[in-house]
Amino acid sequence: MLILLLLILNISAYNIGYIGSDTANLNFLKNTFKVFSSNSKFNQYTNVLEIQKSDIKDLSLIIDDSKSEISYSLDKEFVTENKIPILILAPGENSDFIYYQDSSYKCIISTLTNTFNYLNITELGVIWSFSNKNKNIIDLLKEAWDHKVISASVGSIDDKSEISKILGKVLKSEGIQDYLFLGDKKICSTFKKAFESSYLVKTGNIAIFLDECVYQVNTTGSFILSKPQVTFSSNLTEYFYNFVEPYFSVFQESELSPFQIARKFQNIINPCVYDIVNIQNSTKVVVGKADDQTFLIETTAIFLGGKNESTRFLKPQIVISANTGFTNPPGNSNVYQNSKYQEGTYFAVEKVNRDRVFFPKYELVLYDKVDCGVSVFEANYSRDCFLKHIPHMGNAYIPTLYPLTGSVLKQLASLKIKMPFIGGVGTATLLSNKTAYPMFTRITSPSSYFATAWSKILGIYGWSNIIVFYTNDSFGNGTYDVVKKESESEGFNILNAEEDRMINVVTNSSQLPIYYDRMRRAIDTGCNLMFLPMSDPSPFFWIEGLYDVGARKGDLVVVFFSITGLDALNSTGGNYTKRAELMHGSFIVYNAAWIGEYGQNVRQEYLKYRNKAWARSFFIDAAFSAAYTINFLMNQGKFFENSTEFMIAQRNIRMVGCSGTISFDHSTNDRNLYFFNLYNFYQDSLEEWHGDAIGLISPVSTVYYTVMKEPIFAQGSIPKDMKENYLDCSFRENQIRNSNMGEGIKIGVSIGLLIIAGIITAYASKKVKYNRILPLGVRCYANFQDYLTIGFIIVESFQLIAIGPSFQAFNDFLSKVSEMISLNLSKAASFRNTTFWAIFYAMLFLAYVWLVVLGLLALRVCGCGGAIRKRLEDFKNFTIPFLSNYLFIPITVCILSILACDKAIGTHLDDSYLNYDCKLTCWRGEHIGNVAPACLLIILYIPMAILYRTLWQESNTNINVRANSSFLIVKNIAFVAIIVISKIIKDSYSLAYSFVFGIIMIGLLGYVFYIRLPFNYDRANYMLKTMYLCIIWNTIICILSNSISIFSYPWLILQILGWVAIITGGTIFMSKLPPNMLVTPQGRNIVDLFKFAFGKASYRQSTYKYIK
């Protein structure tokens, strides 16, 4: 019985020959075979030549696992002779007694090329573990497929990190987007992990794995070409089992001969068919079939990146991001400066893609949808916004120019988000802290450097006092701290009160009024220098507030610390007029923007892109440094997507950018910077704005200052740090403001006096009988009074020109002379203080004395003494021509000047001061004591001067040239009206005054023509008309000059030419007149005439008759 059992077992057992050296595979094959034939025996050989002839007859099958082409050739010779079936565990074409486990190479290559063509693959990167099979596939693929194939063998390396380096340095750096992985056993799992850690699992890439990888790969979006029988293998054992099961199952039958086994193997079909396996949510899904003819995805496939369709890029994309917008969280004002400077970021990205200096196989893409707040940080809004955008923000982020960057970095750190920030600007001192902000570097220096530089510049310009206002944010606080420390160490003073210096961020003009008092107090310190370490847009709204409280061009030298510069002039929400007024002659110290030949070349290139290059270089260099870092890491086989790797590399780069050499301090987040410029903002005569670099500072530590250009100050020259008092006053010019109440009182009193004096004059004139004048009909000798009458026509004309309208060139040429003739103190700067009071009291005293004399004579108070009365009569007759003619306008102008209190140093009436003596406060005791007699004098003097000028002429029989009494009255009333009107509107409304003056003078000239004979002497009439025409011509020129903005000298030339023409014409007309009836007596001079008129009786005679 035992012998029978042994015979049965021996009969059902098979002898199997195994060719190969892989003991693990041998053991696996033994165990698998025993499932079907438990008593079979395996014998191991190096090749078929080692099989003894005595053993051949017992062999049923040979399994060749040698992976050797030589061994395969020997197999073919062996079966020809011995007819023993051989199963080769490799790809190949079946033949008699030779059977291959895998499809042929032709099948594999055809299937692969069909796959690549279907997926639009044009460049392929192949990572493969070394084997003859893999090597043959690659060689044949390169021959059969007419596209670029870059392959990298990992050899015997099975470390994920090392394979990642190979992927990065050999394939990723070449811009490969599509990958084929050829591996076996456990290497596919390592390939998968290396692929993932190389940051290649992303939209636009394709990963294809073969065969054995089917049970090792679970990366969503990847594809596996797998033989159908092994598709759902979950491990190595299952995979090999499913591969050999069709062949080994034949041996379930006992006592099969080699020929029977061969026939059964022939019936096992191993077609050129593959399952297209797609990993979806880490699960294998068969989405189609592929063979040597077609590749067809029949159901929905998921690609890398999670999309259900393939996204193909002409070049693979490297993404950086930036907040290039202007929006803030809802409820906050938008700010537009950031978008202007971020134009540099757009330019840099375009230039990188155009020049192809960095990663030429890639396309740099700017993700510009980050709208999480430009200048305002709101935690919840920012958090939700960044969580939405972070998947798309790429490998580096260029933040806004505002100081919310620190808050954003802190927030992202709390969310465990690591995103490298590269600040184009962002000078807040606290951002230097590498420990607090490990994901930040910046292209510019911290604001503390600028503050240090300014402390040195103060010394260079000889300044020791400043005013400071700063914003309560990281930028403002940090910069102010440095300014304050520098003031203590360098010895300059901050004059405005400590509690006034800090303000909240100002984003619109409606926030300014609460700070007006602080501004006024600062201005009242008298300091010319105002430092504004404020974050944008605060400093530019702040200068609008300064304008609102009365500051104007030349009042202050404003020092900015914000990068915005001239772009702030036209920013949305800003007031150009106010900003332009105070930005002229302002300054900023900042990093040098365009350094060296490269910097200047890029600047010229940028100006073709945009017309403003101010500070854009810092944002350009931020993008350039990101590109340089990415390129550096890529060439090292490292991964820029790893934020830690990126920051390490960023801190170690050294490159030449637009703003000079870019490198970073290893102990901080700051750039190693050595070049700083002092920039000067000003507007030229053509109203074009400039932001010139006028000084080079390098290094800051000791401040070597190189003058590049002379600065432009609004004051015209380098101002002192403290304002000087206005003239000899106890206050400064910038404290002066218009006094509306003082102006109103001046107008009211002046008009009131005019009305009262006019009424009195009109009333008194009706009480007087006037003789009708007749033209001078006989020749007579001119006496002194005749010369006075004729001369007054000329003097009066100069006086009218003085109180009439004027323009600059005329002021410089003639006005000073005529001002003195008329005592028009509003323009004669020398008539101030003691001089003014001397003239004022002299005029007051003289006029009152004259009025008293007139009163005494009129009331006959001095009738007791005939000699005294006679002398008073002589005094009256002597003074009337002067006080009622020559001094009429000067006395009226001078006396009315006591009302000139239209300027003040405060808002109250008693803050106003007299224009001609700033030490005298208006509308208080002393001033009122002068106003009262002055007003009384005007009321009395004007009617008396007009009346007695007429009476003097009527009663004086010694004068030959007489004036029309009605003309004298009308003329003088018109002159008084002109004087009053000039005091009211001349300085404030020069054009309106020119029209009013012109209308009055034209009316007066018309009246002259109407009465025909203003004088009884024809030549005096022509002289009067000529002079009035000159005055009218002067008025027309002033109207044109004040209406048309051109240089004033052409008007002066036109004025003089007009006067020459008028005077010439008048002279010609007078030469055509009949013979002159008034002649100068022979042998007499002006002294004799004076003695004759006002001297002793021996010189006084009646009218001379002309004897030929």
Sequence and secondary structure as in RCSB ss.txt:
>XXXX:A:sequence
MLILLLLILNISAYNIGYIGSDTANLNFLKNTFKVFSSNSKFNQYTNVLEIQKSDIKDLSLIIDDSKSEISYSLD
KEFVTENKIPILILAPGENSDFIYYQDSSYKCIISTLTNTFNYLNITELGVIWSFSNKNKNIIDLLKEAWDHKVI
SASVGSIDDKSEISKILGKVLKSEGIQDYLFLGDKKICSTFKKAFESSYLVKTGNIAIFLDECVYQVNTTGSFIL
SKPQVTFSSNLTEYFYNFVEPYFSVFQESELSPFQIARKFQNIINPCVYDIVNIQNSTKVVVGKADDQTFLIETT
AIFLGGKNESTRFLKPQIVISANTGFTNPPGNSNVYQNSKYQEGTYFAVEKVNRDRVFFPKYELVLYDKVDCGVS
VFEANYSRDCFLKHIPHMGNAYIPTLYPLTGSVLKQLASLKIKMPFIGGVGTATLLSNKTAYPMFTRITSPSSYF
ATAWSKILGIYGWSNIIVFYTNDSFGNGTYDVVKKESESEGFNILNAEEDRMINVVTNSSQLPIYYDRMRRAIDT
GCNLMFLPMSDPSPFFWIEGLYDVGARKGDLVVVFFSITGLDALNSTGGNYTKRAELMHGSFIVYNAAWIGEYGQ
NVRQEYLKYRNKAWARSFFIDAAFSAAYTINFLMNQGKFFENSTEFMIAQRNIRMVGCSGTISFDHSTNDRNLYF
FNLYNFYQDSLEEWHGDAIGLISPVSTVYYTVMKEPIFAQGSIPKDMKENYLDCSFRENQIRNSNMGEGIKIGVS
IGLLIIAGIITAYASKKVKYNRILPLGVRCYANFQDYLTIGFIIVESFQLIAIGPSFQAFNDFLSKVSEMISLNL
SKAASFRNTTFWAIFYAMLFLAYVWLVVLGLLALRVCGCGGAIRKRLEDFKNFTIPFLSNYLFIPITVCILSILA
CDKAIGTHLDDSYLNYDCKLTCWRGEHIGNVAPACLLIILYIPMAILYRTLWQESNTNINVRANSSFLIVKNIAF
VAIIVISKIIKDSYSLAYSFVFGIIMIGLLGYVFYIRLPFNYDRANYMLKTMYLCIIWNTIICILSNSISIFSYP
WLILQILGWVAIITGGTIFMSKLPPNMLVTPQGRNIVDLFKFAFGKASYRQSTYKYIK
>XXXX:A:secstr
 HHHHHHHHHHH  EEEEESS HHHHHHHHHHHHTT TT EEEEESSGGGS HHHHTTEEEEEE    HHHHHHH
HHHHHHH   EEEEEE   BTTEEEEE  HHHHHHHHHHHHHHTT  EEEEEEE  HHHHHHHHHHHHH  SEEE
EEEEET   HHHHHHHIIIIIGGGT  EEEEE  TTHHHHHHHHHHHTT  STT EEEEEGGGGGT   TT EEE
E GGGTT  SHHHHHHHHHHHHHGGGGSSS  HHHHHHHHHTS   SEEEEEEEETTEEEEEEEEESS EEE S 
   TTS SS    SS EEEEEE      STTS    HHHHHTHHHHHHHHHHHHH  S TTSEEEEE    S SS
   HHHHHHHHHHHGGGSTT EE  SSTTHHHHHHHHHHTT    EEESS   GGGG TTT TTEEESS  HHHH
HHHHHHHHHHHT  EEEE EESSHHHHHHHHHHHHHHHHH  EE S HHHHEE    SGGG GGGHHHHHHHHHT
TB EEEE   TTHHHHHHHHHHHTT  TTS EEEE  S GGGGGG TT  HHHHHHHHTTEEEEEE SS HHHHH
HHHHHHHHH S  TTHHHHHHHHHHHHHHHHHHHHTT  TTSHHHHHHHHHH  EEETTEEE B TTSS B    
EEEEEEEE TTS EEEEEEEEE  TTTT EEE S    TTSS   SB  BSTTSSSBGGG EE HHHHHHHHHHH
HHHHHHHHHHHHHHHHTS         S EE  HHHHHHHHHHHHHHHHHHHHS   HHHIIIIIHHHHHHHT T
TT TTS HHHHHHHHHHHHHHHHHHHHHHHHHHHTTTTT HHHHHHHHHHHHHHHHIIIIITHHHHHHHHHGGG 
  EESSSSGGGEEETTEEEEETTSHHHHHHHHHHHHHHHHHHHHHHHHHHHHHHH SS S  B HHHHHHHHHHH
HHHHHHHHHHTTT HHHHHHHHHHHHHHHHHHHHHHS SBSSHHHHHHHHHHHHHHHHHHHHHHHHHHS S SHH
HHHHHHHHHHHHHHHHHHHHHTSS  SEE  TT  HHHHHHHHHS GGG  S  B   
